[in-house]
Amino acid sequence: MNGPRYNEFIQSPKVRVIDDEGENLGVMFTREAMEQAAAVGLDLVEVSPNADPPVAKFLDIGKFKYENQKKANLARKSQKTQEIKEIKMRPNIDDHDYETKMKKIAEFIGEGDKVKVTLRFRGRELSHGQLGMQLLQRVQADTAEAAKVEMHPRMEGRQMLMVLSPR
């Protein structure tokens, strides 16, 4: 059974009872509390099973489950998932191209996403790794106020990677 225990599913012999107006009726036998709830036309629902004795309330179980489901759906909807966006560059990138890529990085970070900056080396460029490192340090300096470096620049085969995340 998923959800809270109610009526005959409550295993505890005694429960602390709260009626439909929120009044504390004290500790009573579960059977007696179920009869009182049925007299009002409601179910006895266990709201705090870990308490000693467990706390049970007079509620409409269908309405209670529906409202809990709506709360869970709303929480799931308002949740923001963080994506990793990738920006690819070359070590000998021109100034205008660099500025365009920086605008895109700023946009991604502004949206709350992580940015993976990939620097591809081709042919003889690989022997000039320091140029790539300087470029990634420049990216790091230009995004310093908006982003923090999550993964510092490192070589992986023919490419150098760095991950930035929003501050």
C-alpha positions in Angstrom: 0.0 0.0 0.0 1.4 3.4 -0.9 0.5 6.6 1.0 -0.5 6.9 4.6 -2.2 4.1 6.5 -5.9 4.6 7.2 -8.8 2.9 9.0 -8.2 -0.8 9.4 -4.6 -0.6 8.0 -3.4 1.3 11.1 -1.5 -1.3 13.1 -1.1 0.5 16.4 -3.6 -0.4 19.2 -3.8 3.2 20.4 -3.5 6.5 18.5 -3.5 10.2 19.4 -6.6 11.6 17.6 -7.1 15.0 16.0 -10.7 15.6 14.7 -11.7 17.4 11.5 -11.6 20.9 13.2 -8.0 20.3 14.4 -9.0 19.7 18.0 -6.8 17.2 19.9 -9.2 14.5 21.3 -6.3 12.8 23.1 -5.1 9.2 23.1 -7.7 6.5 22.4 -8.0 3.0 21.0 -7.8 2.8 17.2 -11.1 0.9 16.9 -12.9 3.6 19.0 -11.3 6.4 16.9 -12.3 4.7 13.6 -15.9 4.5 14.9 -15.9 8.2 15.8 -14.5 9.1 12.3 -17.1 7.0 10.6 -19.8 8.7 12.6 -18.6 12.1 11.1 -18.4 10.5 7.6 -14.6 10.6 7.4 -11.6 8.2 7.6 -9.1 7.9 10.3 -5.7 8.7 8.6 -2.3 8.1 10.2 -0.4 11.4 9.7 2.6 10.9 11.9 3.3 7.1 12.2 6.7 7.6 13.9 5.3 9.4 17.0 4.6 7.6 20.2 1.6 7.0 20.1 1.1 7.6 16.3 -1.0 10.7 15.4 -4.1 10.1 13.4 -6.6 12.6 11.9 -10.2 12.6 10.8 -9.8 13.2 7.0 -11.3 12.1 3.7 -8.6 9.7 2.4 -9.4 10.3 -1.3 -9.1 14.1 -0.9 -6.0 13.7 1.2 -4.2 11.5 -1.4 -5.3 13.8 -4.2 -3.9 16.9 -2.5 -0.6 15.2 -1.7 -0.3 14.1 -5.4 -1.0 17.7 -6.5 1.7 19.0 -4.1 4.2 16.4 -5.4 3.4 17.3 -9.1 3.9 21.1 -8.3 7.2 20.4 -6.6 8.4 18.3 -9.6 7.2 21.0 -12.0 9.0 23.9 -10.3 12.3 21.9 -10.1 15.0 23.2 -12.5 17.4 20.6 -14.0 20.9 21.7 -14.7 22.1 20.9 -18.2 25.7 20.8 -19.4 26.1 22.9 -22.6 29.2 22.6 -24.7 31.2 25.3 -26.4 33.9 24.2 -28.9 36.9 26.3 -29.8 40.2 26.0 -31.5 43.5 27.4 -30.0 44.0 30.0 -32.8 40.5 31.5 -32.5 40.0 35.0 -33.8 38.9 37.9 -31.5 35.4 38.3 -32.9 34.8 34.6 -32.8 36.0 34.5 -29.3 33.6 37.3 -28.2 30.7 35.5 -29.9 31.5 32.3 -27.9 31.9 34.4 -24.7 28.4 35.8 -25.2 27.0 32.3 -25.6 28.8 31.2 -22.5 27.4 34.1 -20.5 23.9 33.3 -21.8 24.2 29.6 -20.8 25.5 30.5 -17.3 22.8 33.2 -16.9 20.2 30.4 -17.5 21.8 28.4 -14.7 23.4 25.7 -16.9 27.0 24.4 -16.7 29.3 25.0 -19.6 31.9 22.6 -20.9 34.5 24.5 -22.9 36.3 22.1 -25.3 39.4 23.2 -27.1 40.2 20.9 -30.1 43.8 20.6 -31.3 44.5 19.5 -34.9 47.8 18.4 -36.4 50.8 20.4 -35.2 48.7 22.6 -32.8 49.1 19.8 -30.3 52.8 20.7 -29.7 51.6 24.2 -28.6 49.5 23.2 -25.6 50.5 26.4 -23.7 48.4 28.4 -26.2 45.4 26.4 -25.4 46.0 26.8 -21.7 46.4 30.6 -22.1 43.1 30.7 -24.0 41.2 28.7 -21.3 42.7 31.0 -18.6 41.5 34.0 -20.6 37.9 32.4 -20.7 38.2 31.8 -16.9 39.2 35.4 -16.3 36.4 36.8 -18.5 33.7 34.8 -16.8 35.1 35.1 -13.2 32.2 37.2 -11.8 29.4 35.0 -13.2 30.9 31.5 -13.1 33.3 29.4 -11.1 35.6 26.7 -12.5 34.2 23.3 -11.6 36.9 21.4 -13.5 40.2 23.1 -14.2 41.6 22.8 -17.8 43.1 19.3 -18.5 44.1 17.4 -21.6 42.1 14.5 -22.9 43.7 13.1 -26.0 43.6 15.8 -28.7 41.4 18.1 -26.7 41.6 20.3 -23.6 38.5 20.5 -21.4 37.3 22.9 -18.7 33.9 23.0 -17.0 32.3 26.2 -15.7 29.2 26.4 -13.4 27.1 29.4 -12.2 28.1 31.1 -9.0 
